[in-house]
Amino acid sequence: MNNYKKGKFAEKLAVLYFRLKGFKIIRRNFVTGKKTGAGEIDLIVKKKNIIVFVEVKQRGSLENAAYAILPHQQQRIWRAAENFLAQNPQFLQCDVRFDAFLLNSIWNFRHIEDAWRL
């Protein structure tokens, strides 16, 4: 399986996981314009009064997946989240959290709530 297919599989598994945990899927693969300097958010989910921006990473180990979310990428995701909220004011009153969904090559996964703050 190539990296693109592995990444899409990891995202599908994350969607299933969050649905089973009672989250509503708001968006998948939210991309902002190049002019904003922001990037892509793999998954945006909501439960009660919290909106969660999820970064999905698949690597050979869970540790490598966690270390693959570098500070500059966290900042791009944060800017993309700001853009999403500006475009969707109905979510402005929600608490915001940044989570990581990590998957290794043997399909073990870990969900890290509040993985980073800026």
Secondary structure, DSSP 8 states (H G I E B T S, - for coil): --HHHHHHHHHHHHHHHHHHTT-EEEEEEEE--GGGT--EEEEEEEETTEEEEEEEEE-SSHHHHHHTS-HHHHHHHHHHHHHHHHH-GGGTTSEEEEEEEEE-TTS-EEEETT----
